[in-house]
Structure formats: structure tokens, C-alpha cells
Amino acid sequence: MSTTTAPAASTKPGILQQPKSVWAVAFASVIAFMGIGLVDPILKPIAEQLDATPSQVSLLFTSYMLVTGVAMLFTGMISSRIGAKKTLLWGLAIIVVFAAAAGASSTINQIVGFRAGWGLGNALFIATALAAIVGAASGGVARAIILYEAALGIGIAVGPLVGGVLGNISWRAPFFGVATLMAIAFIFIMVMLPKAPKPQHHTSLAAPFLALRHRGLLTVAITALLYNYGFFTLLAYTPFPLDMGTYSIGFIFFGWGLMLAISSVFLAPRLQRAFGTLPMMIAALTLFAIDLGVMALFTESKPVLVVCVVLAGLFLGVNNTLITETVMISAPVERSTASAAYSFVRFVGGAAAPYLAGKLGEHNVHIPFWVGAACTVAGILVLATGRKVLAHVDDHDPEPHSVEEATAVTVGDAD
């Protein structure tokens, strides 16, 4: 009598059942994304203790974003030649050195310069972290990307909070804290992440510039450049009219980061399915422009500023996700190339906003928010003029958890 044994059910590892190498990169990713909003709570203390103006202190954002934007053009070329692990380690090492140097600085110009170096390291890291997690994770690409996006959300949300807590000790503490954590991450990745073979395809430096010849991609990039002016105004200038302690600023921007993370992951896809990609982008940017306008009208009211900062995270999270997806399908080029071109335009063009906002705010506290709102409205108009060349976007069936899309979302949320 023969017996047939039923085939054993395939056991797919759970999302949390990952190799140590994956957790090492995820940990480093959280710290890297923390660095984005970490300096918000310490802008005023730095200005007061180093006798610097708001515009001088805002250069901490300008130098960081300018170098990040330019470096994004080179990261693909570098990682495709030396491999993901070496690129990660170089990025982490650069962040450790420059974050520690910023903490040890004695003048505002030194901190601004070291933040620029930090931007280079961050560009190298974020350009390759996702590829490293996907290569080492178990359970498929989609699960790896969920882990990566979770690290991104946690880092962006927690960064201002950590900056506030450490900044209450000293404005130097957040810089030294990042350097220490990144040094730990460097050791973890060096020991735990296996060396992967170098990519067969080498990325060309000219490819991102050639991609901008496509009007659809150029339209989206200019739109992002313009609304980024408003975003950087909110991020770099708002701590000055708020005039609160480091704890308070940290909690406020923690709320902003939390709303950004939640709306990016959960709200944006639902709104996209219900109303379409381009209409929701225009709606989100319109709400953000109104938000900045309210901040301009009620700059002396701290409760209004607090509410508007947190709400801005909601609007920006929706827009970042949708505009990123639009970038990916706006031109007939490789997605990584489209992402690099888009990031270069939005970062380099928008990097002037923190300094200009600070400079304008030294003369009139309301003007920076009015200018930010006006630039965001200009971005909406640019997007509206390109509706014909972007008409195919709403006919596109989005591919969830695409590697290139997640990489670009990283860049979008890391602005």
C-alpha cells in the first residue's frame, strides 16, 4: 500500500528574518537619514554662540545640499566601478570625518565647509545603500525595499528629535553623535556585509545631462527646484521666528518628519488611485503653497507656525512620492539616469533657498515665507504647462517596490 506525502508548504522567511549584514546597512541608513533634520534644533544655538546671522547659519543646509546634488551625478559612475560595499564604506568614512570636524569647529565658516564634505559622504551612501540591502536580504526585492523605506522614515522622523535632545547638552553634541554612530555602522558593514562582484555596466557621467533634453523630465525637475525653495525655507528658516529651545524645535520637526513618512508610504498611493497622479501633485503643492502663505501672514504666532510645519510634512510626503514616480516614467531613459538628472537640478537649484531665506528674514520676518509660497506657485504653473508631455503618467500602472523608484524616493525625501 503506497502512501503519498503532501509536499511541504514552502516557508518564506519573514520580513524581520534577515542576515546581520542587512541590519547593519539598515542601521547605517537610519543614521544617515537622521543627519538631514538633525541640525534644525541647533541652528539658533549655533547662531548665538558663534555670533552668526540666520543667513550664515542657513548655509549649513546650502553647502550640504549643493554638494549632495553635484555628487549625485558621480555616484552612479563611482559605484559601478568600485562596487557597492566600497562606495558605502567611503561614504560612511567621509561622514564620520566631516561630522566630527563640524563638532570641533570654532567658526560658522568651518561648520559650513565641513557640512559640504558631509554632503559628499551622504550622496555616496544613499546612492548605494538600497542596492546593498537588496543584494543581501532574504525574502525578495519587495521586502528588502520595505525595510529600506522603513529605515528612511525612521531616520527622517527621529533626526530632529535626536538633534533636540543632544543639542540641549551642546550644539556640538549632535555632530559628535552622528560621527560616533556612523563609525559603529562602518565597522558593522565592513565586517558583516559580503563583498559583491563589481557591476558589469559602467554608468556614463554625461547620461544625466543628456536625459534633461526630454521635456517631460525637465518639466518635473524644474517643478521640484521651485517647490524645494519653499521646502528649504520651511526647514532652514522657521527655527528662527519660532525662537524656542532645542527640545521644542526637535519635537516640532519630529512631527513634520512623522507626517512626511506616513503620507509618503500610506496616504500617497491611496490618493493617487482615487484622483490620479498629476491632479494630486498639483493639489498637494497648492496646499503647501497655502501653508507657506499662512506662515507668512502669522509669522509672529508660534502656535500657527507649529501647526503649519507639521501639516507641511503631510503635503510634502504625498508630493514627494508622486513626483518621484513621475520622474521614473517621464523620459525614455534608464530610471537611475532619470533620478540622477532630476536630483541634480532640484538640489543644486534649491540649495540657494536656505541662505536667501535667512538673508531676507534679517530685514523682514514675513518675506521668506511669501517668497517660498510664490516659488511653489511657480512650480505648480510649470507643472501645469507640461501636462501634455506628462499625460501618459496617469495611464501608467505603477510598479510597486521598484528598486530605482525607491532610490529616487530616498533622494526625494532626503531633500
Secondary structure, DSSP 8 states (H G I E B T S, - for coil): --------------TT---HHHHHHHHHHHHHHHHHHTTGGGHHHHHHHTT--HHHHHHHHHHHHHHHHHHHHHHHHHHHHH-HHHHHHHHHHHHHHHHHHHHT-SSHHHHHHHHHHHHHHHHHHHHHHHHHHHHH-SS-HHHHHHHHHHHHHHHHHHHHHHHHHHHTT-TTHHHHHHHHHHHHHHHHHHHHS------SS---SSHHHHHTTSHHHHHHHHHHHHHHHHHHHHHHHTHHHH---HHHHHHHHHHHHHHHHHIIIIIHHHHHHHH-HHHHHHHHHHHHHHHHHHHHHTTT-HHHHHHHHHHHHHHHHHHHHHHHHHHHHSSSS-HHHHHHHHHHHHHHHHTHHHHHHHHHHTT-SSHHHHHHHHHHHHHHHHHHHTTTTTGGGGGS---TT-HHHHHHHHHHHT-
